[in-house]
Amino acid sequence: MNGPDGGGPLDGLRVLDLATLFAGPLAATMLGDFGAEVVKVEHPAQPDPSRGHGPSKDGIGLWWKLLGRNKRTITLDLSKPGGRDTLLRLAAGADVIIENFRPGTLEKWDLGWAELSAANPRLVLARVTAFGQFGPYAHRPGFGTLAEAMSGFAAITGEADAPPTLPPFGLADSIAGLATAYAVMTALRARDRTGEGQVVDMAIIEPILTVLGPQPIWYDQLGHVQPRTGNRSANNAPRNTYRTADGSWVAVSTSAQSIAERVMRLVGRPDVIDEPWFATGADRARHADVLDGAVGAWIAERTRDEVLAAFEKAEAAIAPVQDVRDIMTDPQYQALDTVTSVDDPELGPLRMQNVLFRLSATPGAIRWAGRPHGADTDAVLGELGLTAPEIERLRAEGAL
């Protein structure tokens, strides 16, 4: 399913994934999905905690099957001399290392940028931390949850009279993972010109702030602080979730003026279209009670299927509020193969999210799901040139 030569567009790119939980490993997964050779390096006694996050089957973590896909897995204790020396040998033949230790940890092991770049001047080192490599918070422990709080996301999420709301999943980590993959590719493109690698400093608190939009410039220029508005928007209305007669929920958006007009005609309130305040999204938002009342009442009298069919016929924007059961059978997701099946030697067929986007000539592919802890240690180190006795000595030292 990869390119004409059997390799994905990143075929030949070698990545060492030293990171855990979740941004760094996700970046490596994105690269592996499009053909990069990714080697996951885990501590011999303390594997990536994502192996134990969330539900498991037969003692095998299911989240890891997703996050660890397309990665070979080895163990190294980087604090041991043998582990350090082995990593430097691996780095000499790698293109990218992704790590998320607290700033100064690699340096403590004599594995900082000075040592890594000396081993391989073309190396790109992506350092993913909560707060970045410098500044007053740099050495604090941190997770994506703190970024969701610090960035302003929680402050604008939730109902106006309710507490700030954190997402029930790794939002900041996931955004940072995608940003890290982009940053790595940018650094590799620069290497094409200069022949030299460089350090990527990715602070998890930053990409989510970018995704949140123009809040800083609004505050800088107008002193405006975005409030919590629940499902409503300050930029358009009607925009909300509405309950149908059969107890389901649908979401309506009217970001375009023409769509707003179609919705109000559909629900039997064409009269509001002629109101002066209906002409702009911001003015409509100030009259959200009127618009939500009309749309909500109309939807409440009909089943979900009836509502969706009527909106589709009217060419108005609507979507059902789906949980994972709906997603697995949704015809659009099925057409895109968004949730695809992967054969796994441990658990049999697994269904998981497919690669992130489709390329017409060199598509990505899921070659295998996450592998057991250290499954490829001997094979990878053997390919590096280590003999069986050398590998056994490292294992006896506790470096493997």
Contacts in CASP RR format, 6 or more apart in sequence:
PFRMAT RR
TARGET T0000
AUTHOR 0000-0000-0000
METHOD contacts of the structure
MODEL  1
MNGPDGGGPLDGLRVLDLATLFAGPLAATMLGDFGAEVVKVEHPAQPDPS
RGHGPSKDGIGLWWKLLGRNKRTITLDLSKPGGRDTLLRLAAGADVIIEN
FRPGTLEKWDLGWAELSAANPRLVLARVTAFGQFGPYAHRPGFGTLAEAM
SGFAAITGEADAPPTLPPFGLADSIAGLATAYAVMTALRARDRTGEGQVV
DMAIIEPILTVLGPQPIWYDQLGHVQPRTGNRSANNAPRNTYRTADGSWV
AVSTSAQSIAERVMRLVGRPDVIDEPWFATGADRARHADVLDGAVGAWIA
ERTRDEVLAAFEKAEAAIAPVQDVRDIMTDPQYQALDTVTSVDDPELGPL
RMQNVLFRLSATPGAIRWAGRPHGADTDAVLGELGLTAPEIERLRAEGAL
1 363 0 8 1.000
1 364 0 8 1.000
1 365 0 8 1.000
2 8 0 8 1.000
2 11 0 8 1.000
2 35 0 8 1.000
2 362 0 8 1.000
2 363 0 8 1.000
2 364 0 8 1.000
2 365 0 8 1.000
3 9 0 8 1.000
3 361 0 8 1.000
3 362 0 8 1.000
3 363 0 8 1.000
4 361 0 8 1.000
4 362 0 8 1.000
5 11 0 8 1.000
7 35 0 8 1.000
7 362 0 8 1.000
8 34 0 8 1.000
8 35 0 8 1.000
8 362 0 8 1.000
8 363 0 8 1.000
8 364 0 8 1.000
8 365 0 8 1.000
9 34 0 8 1.000
9 35 0 8 1.000
9 359 0 8 1.000
9 362 0 8 1.000
9 364 0 8 1.000
10 31 0 8 1.000
10 32 0 8 1.000
10 34 0 8 1.000
10 35 0 8 1.000
10 36 0 8 1.000
11 35 0 8 1.000
11 36 0 8 1.000
12 35 0 8 1.000
12 36 0 8 1.000
12 37 0 8 1.000
13 31 0 8 1.000
13 35 0 8 1.000
13 36 0 8 1.000
13 37 0 8 1.000
13 95 0 8 1.000
13 96 0 8 1.000
13 188 0 8 1.000
14 36 0 8 1.000
14 37 0 8 1.000
14 39 0 8 1.000
14 93 0 8 1.000
14 94 0 8 1.000
14 95 0 8 1.000
14 96 0 8 1.000
15 28 0 8 1.000
15 31 0 8 1.000
15 32 0 8 1.000
15 36 0 8 1.000
15 37 0 8 1.000
15 38 0 8 1.000
15 39 0 8 1.000
15 94 0 8 1.000
15 95 0 8 1.000
15 96 0 8 1.000
15 97 0 8 1.000
15 98 0 8 1.000
16 38 0 8 1.000
16 39 0 8 1.000
16 41 0 8 1.000
16 87 0 8 1.000
16 90 0 8 1.000
16 91 0 8 1.000
16 94 0 8 1.000
16 96 0 8 1.000
16 97 0 8 1.000
16 98 0 8 1.000
17 24 0 8 1.000
17 25 0 8 1.000
17 28 0 8 1.000
17 38 0 8 1.000
17 39 0 8 1.000
17 40 0 8 1.000
17 41 0 8 1.000
17 71 0 8 1.000
17 98 0 8 1.000
18 41 0 8 1.000
18 78 0 8 1.000
18 97 0 8 1.000
18 98 0 8 1.000
18 99 0 8 1.000
18 100 0 8 1.000
18 101 0 8 1.000
19 25 0 8 1.000
19 27 0 8 1.000
19 28 0 8 1.000
19 98 0 8 1.000
19 99 0 8 1.000
19 100 0 8 1.000
19 128 0 8 1.000
20 42 0 8 1.000
20 48 0 8 1.000
20 49 0 8 1.000
20 50 0 8 1.000
20 100 0 8 1.000
21 48 0 8 1.000
21 49 0 8 1.000
21 50 0 8 1.000
21 53 0 8 1.000
21 100 0 8 1.000
21 143 0 8 1.000
21 173 0 8 1.000
22 50 0 8 1.000
22 67 0 8 1.000
22 170 0 8 1.000
22 173 0 8 1.000
22 174 0 8 1.000
22 177 0 8 1.000
23 100 0 8 1.000
23 128 0 8 1.000
23 144 0 8 1.000
23 172 0 8 1.000
23 173 0 8 1.000
23 174 0 8 1.000
23 176 0 8 1.000
23 177 0 8 1.000
23 180 0 8 1.000
23 202 0 8 1.000
23 204 0 8 1.000
24 98 0 8 1.000
24 100 0 8 1.000
24 126 0 8 1.000
24 128 0 8 1.000
24 176 0 8 1.000
24 177 0 8 1.000
24 180 0 8 1.000
25 40 0 8 1.000
25 48 0 8 1.000
25 50 0 8 1.000
25 67 0 8 1.000
25 68 0 8 1.000
25 98 0 8 1.000
26 67 0 8 1.000
26 173 0 8 1.000
26 174 0 8 1.000
26 177 0 8 1.000
26 178 0 8 1.000
26 180 0 8 1.000
26 181 0 8 1.000
27 98 0 8 1.000
27 126 0 8 1.000
27 128 0 8 1.000
27 177 0 8 1.000
27 178 0 8 1.000
27 180 0 8 1.000
27 181 0 8 1.000
27 184 0 8 1.000
28 36 0 8 1.000
28 38 0 8 1.000
28 40 0 8 1.000
28 71 0 8 1.000
28 98 0 8 1.000
29 38 0 8 1.000
29 66 0 8 1.000
29 67 0 8 1.000
29 68 0 8 1.000
29 69 0 8 1.000
29 70 0 8 1.000
29 71 0 8 1.000
30 177 0 8 1.000
30 178 0 8 1.000
30 181 0 8 1.000
30 356 0 8 1.000
31 38 0 8 1.000
31 96 0 8 1.000
31 181 0 8 1.000
31 184 0 8 1.000
32 38 0 8 1.000
32 70 0 8 1.000
32 71 0 8 1.000
33 69 0 8 1.000
33 70 0 8 1.000
33 355 0 8 1.000
33 356 0 8 1.000
33 364 0 8 1.000
33 365 0 8 1.000
33 366 0 8 1.000
34 355 0 8 1.000
34 359 0 8 1.000
34 362 0 8 1.000
34 364 0 8 1.000
35 70 0 8 1.000
35 364 0 8 1.000
35 365 0 8 1.000
36 96 0 8 1.000
37 72 0 8 1.000
38 70 0 8 1.000
38 71 0 8 1.000
38 72 0 8 1.000
39 71 0 8 1.000
39 72 0 8 1.000
39 73 0 8 1.000
39 74 0 8 1.000
39 90 0 8 1.000
39 376 0 8 1.000
39 380 0 8 1.000
40 48 0 8 1.000
40 68 0 8 1.000
40 71 0 8 1.000
40 72 0 8 1.000
40 73 0 8 1.000
40 74 0 8 1.000
41 74 0 8 1.000
41 75 0 8 1.000
41 76 0 8 1.000
41 78 0 8 1.000
41 87 0 8 1.000
41 90 0 8 1.000
42 48 0 8 1.000
42 73 0 8 1.000
42 74 0 8 1.000
42 75 0 8 1.000
42 76 0 8 1.000
42 373 0 8 1.000
42 374 0 8 1.000
43 75 0 8 1.000
43 76 0 8 1.000
43 77 0 8 1.000
44 75 0 8 1.000
44 76 0 8 1.000
44 77 0 8 1.000
44 398 0 8 1.000
44 399 0 8 1.000
44 400 0 8 1.000
47 373 0 8 1.000
48 64 0 8 1.000
48 67 0 8 1.000
50 63 0 8 1.000
50 64 0 8 1.000
50 67 0 8 1.000
51 61 0 8 1.000
51 63 0 8 1.000
51 64 0 8 1.000
51 373 0 8 1.000
52 61 0 8 1.000
52 63 0 8 1.000
52 64 0 8 1.000
53 61 0 8 1.000
53 63 0 8 1.000
53 64 0 8 1.000
54 61 0 8 1.000
54 62 0 8 1.000
54 63 0 8 1.000
55 61 0 8 1.000
55 62 0 8 1.000
56 62 0 8 1.000
57 347 0 8 1.000
58 346 0 8 1.000
58 347 0 8 1.000
60 346 0 8 1.000
60 347 0 8 1.000
62 350 0 8 1.000
64 370 0 8 1.000
65 344 0 8 1.000
65 347 0 8 1.000
65 350 0 8 1.000
65 352 0 8 1.000
65 369 0 8 1.000
65 370 0 8 1.000
66 352 0 8 1.000
66 353 0 8 1.000
66 369 0 8 1.000
66 370 0 8 1.000
67 370 0 8 1.000
68 369 0 8 1.000
68 370 0 8 1.000
68 371 0 8 1.000
69 342 0 8 1.000
69 352 0 8 1.000
69 366 0 8 1.000
69 367 0 8 1.000
69 368 0 8 1.000
69 369 0 8 1.000
69 370 0 8 1.000
70 366 0 8 1.000
70 367 0 8 1.000
70 368 0 8 1.000
71 370 0 8 1.000
71 371 0 8 1.000
72 371 0 8 1.000
72 375 0 8 1.000
72 376 0 8 1.000
72 379 0 8 1.000
72 380 0 8 1.000
73 370 0 8 1.000
73 371 0 8 1.000
73 372 0 8 1.000
73 373 0 8 1.000
73 374 0 8 1.000
73 375 0 8 1.000
73 376 0 8 1.000
73 377 0 8 1.000
74 374 0 8 1.000
74 376 0 8 1.000
74 377 0 8 1.000
74 380 0 8 1.000
74 381 0 8 1.000
74 400 0 8 1.000
75 373 0 8 1.000
75 374 0 8 1.000
75 377 0 8 1.000
75 400 0 8 1.000
76 83 0 8 1.000
76 86 0 8 1.000
76 87 0 8 1.000
76 399 0 8 1.000
76 400 0 8 1.000
77 83 0 8 1.000
77 398 0 8 1.000
77 399 0 8 1.000
77 400 0 8 1.000
78 84 0 8 1.000
78 87 0 8 1.000
78 106 0 8 1.000
78 109 0 8 1.000
78 111 0 8 1.000
79 109 0 8 1.000
80 397 0 8 1.000
80 398 0 8 1.000
80 399 0 8 1.000
81 397 0 8 1.000
81 399 0 8 1.000
82 394 0 8 1.000
82 397 0 8 1.000
82 399 0 8 1.000
83 394 0 8 1.000
83 399 0 8 1.000
83 400 0 8 1.000
84 109 0 8 1.000
84 110 0 8 1.000
84 111 0 8 1.000
86 381 0 8 1.000
86 384 0 8 1.000
86 386 0 8 1.000
86 394 0 8 1.000
86 399 0 8 1.000
87 111 0 8 1.000
88 111 0 8 1.000
88 115 0 8 1.000
88 116 0 8 1.000
88 119 0 8 1.000
89 119 0 8 1.000
89 384 0 8 1.000
90 380 0 8 1.000
90 384 0 8 1.000
91 97 0 8 1.000
91 116 0 8 1.000
91 119 0 8 1.000
91 120 0 8 1.000
91 123 0 8 1.000
92 119 0 8 1.000
92 120 0 8 1.000
93 120 0 8 1.000
94 120 0 8 1.000
94 123 0 8 1.000
95 122 0 8 1.000
95 123 0 8 1.000
95 124 0 8 1.000
95 188 0 8 1.000
96 123 0 8 1.000
96 124 0 8 1.000
96 125 0 8 1.000
96 126 0 8 1.000
96 184 0 8 1.000
96 188 0 8 1.000
97 116 0 8 1.000
97 123 0 8 1.000
97 124 0 8 1.000
97 125 0 8 1.000
97 126 0 8 1.000
98 126 0 8 1.000
98 128 0 8 1.000
98 180 0 8 1.000
98 184 0 8 1.000
99 106 0 8 1.000
99 125 0 8 1.000
99 126 0 8 1.000
99 127 0 8 1.000
99 128 0 8 1.000
100 127 0 8 1.000
100 128 0 8 1.000
100 129 0 8 1.000
101 129 0 8 1.000
102 129 0 8 1.000
102 139 0 8 1.000
102 141 0 8 1.000
103 127 0 8 1.000
103 129 0 8 1.000
103 132 0 8 1.000
103 133 0 8 1.000
103 134 0 8 1.000
103 138 0 8 1.000
103 139 0 8 1.000
104 112 0 8 1.000
106 112 0 8 1.000
106 116 0 8 1.000
113 125 0 8 1.000
113 199 0 8 1.000
116 123 0 8 1.000
116 125 0 8 1.000
117 123 0 8 1.000
117 125 0 8 1.000
117 197 0 8 1.000
121 195 0 8 1.000
121 196 0 8 1.000
121 197 0 8 1.000
122 191 0 8 1.000
122 195 0 8 1.000
122 196 0 8 1.000
122 197 0 8 1.000
123 197 0 8 1.000
124 184 0 8 1.000
124 187 0 8 1.000
124 188 0 8 1.000
124 191 0 8 1.000
124 197 0 8 1.000
124 198 0 8 1.000
124 199 0 8 1.000
124 200 0 8 1.000
125 198 0 8 1.000
125 199 0 8 1.000
125 200 0 8 1.000
126 180 0 8 1.000
126 183 0 8 1.000
126 184 0 8 1.000
126 187 0 8 1.000
126 199 0 8 1.000
126 200 0 8 1.000
126 202 0 8 1.000
127 133 0 8 1.000
127 199 0 8 1.000
127 200 0 8 1.000
127 201 0 8 1.000
127 202 0 8 1.000
128 176 0 8 1.000
128 177 0 8 1.000
128 180 0 8 1.000
128 202 0 8 1.000
128 204 0 8 1.000
129 138 0 8 1.000
129 142 0 8 1.000
129 202 0 8 1.000
129 203 0 8 1.000
129 204 0 8 1.000
130 137 0 8 1.000
130 140 0 8 1.000
130 141 0 8 1.000
130 142 0 8 1.000
130 143 0 8 1.000
130 144 0 8 1.000
130 146 0 8 1.000
130 147 0 8 1.000
130 203 0 8 1.000
130 204 0 8 1.000
130 205 0 8 1.000
131 137 0 8 1.000
131 138 0 8 1.000
131 140 0 8 1.000
131 142 0 8 1.000
131 203 0 8 1.000
131 204 0 8 1.000
131 205 0 8 1.000
132 138 0 8 1.000
132 201 0 8 1.000
132 202 0 8 1.000
132 203 0 8 1.000
132 205 0 8 1.000
133 201 0 8 1.000
142 204 0 8 1.000
143 173 0 8 1.000
144 170 0 8 1.000
144 171 0 8 1.000
144 172 0 8 1.000
144 173 0 8 1.000
144 176 0 8 1.000
144 204 0 8 1.000
145 166 0 8 1.000
145 170 0 8 1.000
145 172 0 8 1.000
146 205 0 8 1.000
147 172 0 8 1.000
147 173 0 8 1.000
147 176 0 8 1.000
147 204 0 8 1.000
147 205 0 8 1.000
147 208 0 8 1.000
148 154 0 8 1.000
148 166 0 8 1.000
148 167 0 8 1.000
148 171 0 8 1.000
148 172 0 8 1.000
148 208 0 8 1.000
149 164 0 8 1.000
149 166 0 8 1.000
150 205 0 8 1.000
151 172 0 8 1.000
151 205 0 8 1.000
151 208 0 8 1.000
151 209 0 8 1.000
151 212 0 8 1.000
152 209 0 8 1.000
152 212 0 8 1.000
152 215 0 8 1.000
153 167 0 8 1.000
153 171 0 8 1.000
153 172 0 8 1.000
153 208 0 8 1.000
153 212 0 8 1.000
154 164 0 8 1.000
154 165 0 8 1.000
154 166 0 8 1.000
155 164 0 8 1.000
155 226 0 8 1.000
155 228 0 8 1.000
156 212 0 8 1.000
156 215 0 8 1.000
156 226 0 8 1.000
156 227 0 8 1.000
156 228 0 8 1.000
156 229 0 8 1.000
157 164 0 8 1.000
157 165 0 8 1.000
157 166 0 8 1.000
157 167 0 8 1.000
157 228 0 8 1.000
157 230 0 8 1.000
158 164 0 8 1.000
158 165 0 8 1.000
158 228 0 8 1.000
158 230 0 8 1.000
159 228 0 8 1.000
159 230 0 8 1.000
160 227 0 8 1.000
160 228 0 8 1.000
160 229 0 8 1.000
160 230 0 8 1.000
162 228 0 8 1.000
164 228 0 8 1.000
171 208 0 8 1.000
172 204 0 8 1.000
172 205 0 8 1.000
172 207 0 8 1.000
172 208 0 8 1.000
173 204 0 8 1.000
175 207 0 8 1.000
175 208 0 8 1.000
175 211 0 8 1.000
176 202 0 8 1.000
176 204 0 8 1.000
176 206 0 8 1.000
176 207 0 8 1.000
176 208 0 8 1.000
177 202 0 8 1.000
177 207 0 8 1.000
178 207 0 8 1.000
178 356 0 8 1.000
179 202 0 8 1.000
179 206 0 8 1.000
179 207 0 8 1.000
179 210 0 8 1.000
180 200 0 8 1.000
180 202 0 8 1.000
183 200 0 8 1.000
183 202 0 8 1.000
184 200 0 8 1.000
187 197 0 8 1.000
187 198 0 8 1.000
187 200 0 8 1.000
190 197 0 8 1.000
190 198 0 8 1.000
191 197 0 8 1.000
191 198 0 8 1.000
209 216 0 8 1.000
215 226 0 8 1.000
218 224 0 8 1.000
218 226 0 8 1.000
219 225 0 8 1.000
226 234 0 8 1.000
231 239 0 8 1.000
231 240 0 8 1.000
231 241 0 8 1.000
231 251 0 8 1.000
232 239 0 8 1.000
232 240 0 8 1.000
232 285 0 8 1.000
232 288 0 8 1.000
232 292 0 8 1.000
233 239 0 8 1.000
233 285 0 8 1.000
234 282 0 8 1.000
234 285 0 8 1.000
235 255 0 8 1.000
235 281 0 8 1.000
235 282 0 8 1.000
235 285 0 8 1.000
236 253 0 8 1.000
236 254 0 8 1.000
236 255 0 8 1.000
236 260 0 8 1.000
236 281 0 8 1.000
236 282 0 8 1.000
236 284 0 8 1.000
236 285 0 8 1.000
237 254 0 8 1.000
237 260 0 8 1.000
237 281 0 8 1.000
237 284 0 8 1.000
237 285 0 8 1.000
237 287 0 8 1.000
237 288 0 8 1.000
237 291 0 8 1.000
237 292 0 8 1.000
238 252 0 8 1.000
238 254 0 8 1.000
238 260 0 8 1.000
238 263 0 8 1.000
238 284 0 8 1.000
238 288 0 8 1.000
238 291 0 8 1.000
238 292 0 8 1.000
238 294 0 8 1.000
238 295 0 8 1.000
239 252 0 8 1.000
239 253 0 8 1.000
239 254 0 8 1.000
239 255 0 8 1.000
239 285 0 8 1.000
239 288 0 8 1.000
240 251 0 8 1.000
240 252 0 8 1.000
240 288 0 8 1.000
240 292 0 8 1.000
240 295 0 8 1.000
241 249 0 8 1.000
241 250 0 8 1.000
241 251 0 8 1.000
241 252 0 8 1.000
241 321 0 8 1.000
242 249 0 8 1.000
242 250 0 8 1.000
242 251 0 8 1.000
242 252 0 8 1.000
242 292 0 8 1.000
242 295 0 8 1.000
242 296 0 8 1.000
242 299 0 8 1.000
242 300 0 8 1.000
243 249 0 8 1.000
243 296 0 8 1.000
243 299 0 8 1.000
243 300 0 8 1.000
244 250 0 8 1.000
244 299 0 8 1.000
244 300 0 8 1.000
244 302 0 8 1.000
244 303 0 8 1.000
244 304 0 8 1.000
244 306 0 8 1.000
244 307 0 8 1.000
245 300 0 8 1.000
245 301 0 8 1.000
245 302 0 8 1.000
245 303 0 8 1.000
246 303 0 8 1.000
246 304 0 8 1.000
247 304 0 8 1.000
248 303 0 8 1.000
248 304 0 8 1.000
248 320 0 8 1.000
248 321 0 8 1.000
249 320 0 8 1.000
249 321 0 8 1.000
250 299 0 8 1.000
250 304 0 8 1.000
250 307 0 8 1.000
250 308 0 8 1.000
250 318 0 8 1.000
250 319 0 8 1.000
250 320 0 8 1.000
250 321 0 8 1.000
251 318 0 8 1.000
251 319 0 8 1.000
251 320 0 8 1.000
251 321 0 8 1.000
252 263 0 8 1.000
252 295 0 8 1.000
252 311 0 8 1.000
252 316 0 8 1.000
252 317 0 8 1.000
252 318 0 8 1.000
253 259 0 8 1.000
253 317 0 8 1.000
253 318 0 8 1.000
254 260 0 8 1.000
254 263 0 8 1.000
254 281 0 8 1.000
254 284 0 8 1.000
254 316 0 8 1.000
254 317 0 8 1.000
255 317 0 8 1.000
257 279 0 8 1.000
257 280 0 8 1.000
257 281 0 8 1.000
259 315 0 8 1.000
259 316 0 8 1.000
259 317 0 8 1.000
260 278 0 8 1.000
260 281 0 8 1.000
260 284 0 8 1.000
261 273 0 8 1.000
262 314 0 8 1.000
262 315 0 8 1.000
262 316 0 8 1.000
263 295 0 8 1.000
263 311 0 8 1.000
263 314 0 8 1.000
263 316 0 8 1.000
264 270 0 8 1.000
264 272 0 8 1.000
264 273 0 8 1.000
264 278 0 8 1.000
264 291 0 8 1.000
264 294 0 8 1.000
264 295 0 8 1.000
265 273 0 8 1.000
265 314 0 8 1.000
266 298 0 8 1.000
266 310 0 8 1.000
266 311 0 8 1.000
266 314 0 8 1.000
266 316 0 8 1.000
267 294 0 8 1.000
267 295 0 8 1.000
267 296 0 8 1.000
267 297 0 8 1.000
267 298 0 8 1.000
267 299 0 8 1.000
268 294 0 8 1.000
268 298 0 8 1.000
269 294 0 8 1.000
272 278 0 8 1.000
272 290 0 8 1.000
272 291 0 8 1.000
272 294 0 8 1.000
275 287 0 8 1.000
276 283 0 8 1.000
277 283 0 8 1.000
277 284 0 8 1.000
277 286 0 8 1.000
277 287 0 8 1.000
278 284 0 8 1.000
278 287 0 8 1.000
284 291 0 8 1.000
299 307 0 8 1.000
302 310 0 8 1.000
304 320 0 8 1.000
307 318 0 8 1.000
308 318 0 8 1.000
308 320 0 8 1.000
311 317 0 8 1.000
311 318 0 8 1.000
312 318 0 8 1.000
320 326 0 8 1.000
322 330 0 8 1.000
327 333 0 8 1.000
327 339 0 8 1.000
328 339 0 8 1.000
328 351 0 8 1.000
333 339 0 8 1.000
336 354 0 8 1.000
336 358 0 8 1.000
337 354 0 8 1.000
338 353 0 8 1.000
338 354 0 8 1.000
339 351 0 8 1.000
339 352 0 8 1.000
339 353 0 8 1.000
339 354 0 8 1.000
340 351 0 8 1.000
340 352 0 8 1.000
340 353 0 8 1.000
340 354 0 8 1.000
340 366 0 8 1.000
341 349 0 8 1.000
341 350 0 8 1.000
341 351 0 8 1.000
342 349 0 8 1.000
342 350 0 8 1.000
342 351 0 8 1.000
342 352 0 8 1.000
342 366 0 8 1.000
342 368 0 8 1.000
342 369 0 8 1.000
343 349 0 8 1.000
343 350 0 8 1.000
344 350 0 8 1.000
344 368 0 8 1.000
344 369 0 8 1.000
344 370 0 8 1.000
346 372 0 8 1.000
347 369 0 8 1.000
350 369 0 8 1.000
352 366 0 8 1.000
352 369 0 8 1.000
354 366 0 8 1.000
355 363 0 8 1.000
355 364 0 8 1.000
355 365 0 8 1.000
355 366 0 8 1.000
377 391 0 8 1.000
377 400 0 8 1.000
378 388 0 8 1.000
378 391 0 8 1.000
381 390 0 8 1.000
381 391 0 8 1.000
381 394 0 8 1.000
381 400 0 8 1.000
382 391 0 8 1.000
386 394 0 8 1.000
391 400 0 8 1.000
394 400 0 8 1.000
END
